[in-house]
Amino acid sequence: MKTFSTQDAQASPSVARNRNPILSVLRRVLPPTGTVLEIASGTGEHAVYFAAAFPGLTWQPSDQDEQALRSIAAHRAISRLLNLRAPLSLDAAAPEWPVEQANAIVAINMVHISPWRATQGLMAGAGRVLSPGGVLYLYGAYKENGAHTALSNDAFDQDLRRRNPEWGVRDLPEVAELAEANGLSLAERVPMPANNLSLIFQK
């Protein structure tokens, strides 16, 4: 990865809004020790926040975007957290990942802001690298049985598809079926603020 400075650290307004509701779920579902692989870590703010909240876990952030990787690295340097690893360049859709094993995988606001092949790759990768009993945690907006759960999600979906025709709010049953095909079962669906969902899959 290229050199970076602390000025590379980016900020996302949504992180401050959703990190505590997400943390309340993660406290229940993550193991006390082990490695958590975060897919599509974005700015890196979630990685810092959750690594600080779980000192017994090793937090491994990742992203495929160079600017995001620089931001994650900058936030990591500022935080000085010993259990937060340097970010990895990782494309969820790739047939191989630079990680061989993880006790949990976390992907926040990734499934709808990426092509469907990225979700396919995410599920296949989770099936490969998660330890038996390991958890895949997803957060974001979802349709249920083909219908949006709120008018705001419908508008959000239309905006996403205008920005990129390959993006869009996915249908929960289709995501769950894809997970099942890769050895993961939907263990819990947790309603979250702003018409989002936390989905917990288990290997």
TACOR-V239558 format. One record per residue. N is the residue number from 1. RES is the residue in one letter. PSI is psi in whole degrees, 0 to 359 (NA if undefined). NEAR is the number of other C-alpha atoms within 10 Angstrom. Layout:
# TACOR-V239558
[[N	RES	PSI	NEAR] [N	RES	PSI	NEAR]]
This chain:
# TACOR-V239558
[[1	M	149	11] [2	K	165	6] [3	T	159	7] [4	F	168	16] [5	S	167	13] [6	T	342	15] [7	Q	345	10] [8	D	347	17] [9	A	115	22] [10	Q	164	17] [11	A	140	14] [12	S	124	12] [13	P	330	7] [14	S	335	9] [15	V	313	16] [16	A	330	12] [17	R	324	12] [18	N	350	17] [19	R	324	15] [20	N	317	13] [21	P	321	12] [22	I	317	21] [23	L	322	16] [24	S	327	10] [25	V	316	16] [26	L	326	18] [27	R	332	13] [28	R	328	9] [29	V	340	18] [30	L	149	21] [31	P	161	18] [32	P	332	12] [33	T	167	12] [34	G	195	14] [35	T	132	20] [36	V	122	26] [37	L	119	26] [38	E	122	25] [39	I	139	24] [40	A	60	25] [41	S	347	27] [42	G	235	26] [43	T	335	24] [44	G	357	28] [45	E	320	22] [46	H	318	23] [47	A	315	26] [48	V	314	22] [49	Y	315	16] [50	F	326	19] [51	A	321	24] [52	A	326	18] [53	A	338	13] [54	F	74	18] [55	P	341	15] [56	G	352	14] [57	L	147	21] [58	T	122	19] [59	W	121	29] [60	Q	100	23] [61	P	160	29] [62	S	159	26] [63	D	163	23] [64	Q	351	17] [65	D	129	14] [66	E	320	12] [67	Q	320	16] [68	A	318	22] [69	L	322	29] [70	R	320	26] [71	S	316	25] [72	I	314	32] [73	A	322	27] [74	A	314	22] [75	H	321	25] [76	R	316	24] [77	A	320	17] [78	I	320	13] [79	S	326	15] [80	R	29	11] [81	L	129	15] [82	L	337	12] [83	N	10	17] [84	L	114	23] [85	R	162	18] [86	A	144	17] [87	P	147	24] [88	L	144	22] [89	S	114	19] [90	L	124	19] [91	D	114	19] [92	A	330	25] [93	A	349	19] [94	A	147	15] [95	P	342	10] [96	E	142	15] [97	W	157	18] [98	P	25	11] [99	V	129	14] [100	E	334	11] [101	Q	141	16] [102	A	150	22] [103	N	338	22] [104	A	153	27] [105	I	135	24] [106	V	131	24] [107	A	111	17] [108	I	125	21] [109	N	41	17] [110	M	317	22] [111	V	322	25] [112	H	341	24] [113	I	50	19] [114	S	160	20] [115	P	158	16] [116	W	327	17] [117	R	335	14] [118	A	321	18] [119	T	321	20] [120	Q	316	19] [121	G	324	18] [122	L	314	27] [123	M	319	24] [124	A	317	22] [125	G	319	21] [126	A	320	29] [127	G	328	21] [128	R	313	18] [129	V	341	19] [130	L	138	24] [131	S	155	16] [132	P	131	13] [133	G	356	13] [134	G	159	22] [135	V	137	26] [136	L	121	30] [137	Y	125	23] [138	L	142	21] [139	Y	136	22] [140	G	190	20] [141	A	142	28] [142	Y	147	28] [143	K	160	21] [144	E	120	13] [145	N	42	11] [146	G	357	12] [147	A	143	13] [148	H	147	19] [149	T	351	15] [150	A	152	15] [151	L	325	10] [152	S	325	12] [153	N	325	19] [154	D	314	18] [155	A	320	11] [156	F	317	16] [157	D	315	22] [158	Q	321	16] [159	D	317	14] [160	L	315	18] [161	R	332	15] [162	R	322	12] [163	R	323	12] [164	N	116	13] [165	P	341	12] [166	E	351	14] [167	W	173	20] [168	G	156	25] [169	V	126	21] [170	R	160	22] [171	D	123	17] [172	L	314	19] [173	P	324	15] [174	E	320	14] [175	V	317	17] [176	A	323	17] [177	E	320	13] [178	L	319	18] [179	A	315	24] [180	E	323	17] [181	A	344	12] [182	N	21	18] [183	G	20	16] [184	L	138	25] [185	S	142	18] [186	L	111	19] [187	A	332	12] [188	E	143	13] [189	R	118	13] [190	V	115	11] [191	P	138	12] [192	M	168	16] [193	P	157	10] [194	A	34	13] [195	N	32	15] [196	N	171	19] [197	L	147	19] [198	S	128	21] [199	L	127	20] [200	I	115	21] [201	F	149	26] [202	Q	139	23] [203	K	NA	21]]
